[in-house]
Amino acid sequence: MKACVLLSGGMDSVTVFHQALRDGEVAACLSFDYGAKHNAREIPFAKMHADRAGVPHHVVSLDFMDRLFKSDLLRSGGEIPEGHYAEESMKKTVVPFRNGIMLSIAAGFAESIGADAVTIAAHSGDHAIYPDCREPFMRAIGEAMGQGTYAGIKLLRPFIDMDKAAIARRGAELGVDFAETWSCYKGGEIHCGVCGTCVERREAFLLAGLQDPTVYEQTPELPRLS
């Protein structure tokens, strides 16, 4: 199967990219610059992994989201909240229907380049706060992608039942250098260590029994493990 991979440059998408390379042909990778505070930090990692594998990499500008959508994840939004993803405050980082928009674009692109599928790294840890990462949504939009394209584009989501620790272990098995990925929503020079994605990243390596190669500004006790 020939797939188009959504490659943000984060540890999940980089891992799913390397799994897709192992399992079949990757026709191209798509990254989306939608005005998130951390886009400038993560997209270069996406390009690095794609270029290294000899896979075409394209960045799609969705600047309208930063202008028109409400989310603290965006440059136009407020401060990034700190704490675990399970906390109510993390809902402020949801970008409304982000995956729906990106997957619609990816479906059209995949058909245009003769691919059979789109691969996304949505996982179980996202389900609590992101409605467009949950399996009911993925099934529905996957059906729409298949019905709405002549090629019957499939939506592959191999990590949908995995947590972040399992993805970290899978990445280690695939030889992924996680130092070459970006998670921090604040988008500073180094990972902050205290925003939702940093907390989840730190927790994942700990639970997976893997050494965390990330440099953090702060490493307070993890809230879910305290």
SULCOR-V32708 format. One record per helix or strand of 3 or more residues. SS is the DSSP state (alpha for helix, beta for strand). FROM is the first residue (numbers start at 1). TO is the last residue. Records with the same first field share a line. If there is no record, write none. Layout:
SS: FROM-TO + FROM-TO
//
This chain:
beta: 2-6 + 25-33 + 57-61 + 117-119 + 154-156
alpha: 11-23 + 39-53 + 63-68 + 88-93 + 98-112 + 124-126 + 131-133 + 135-147 + 164-173 + 178-180 + 196-208
//
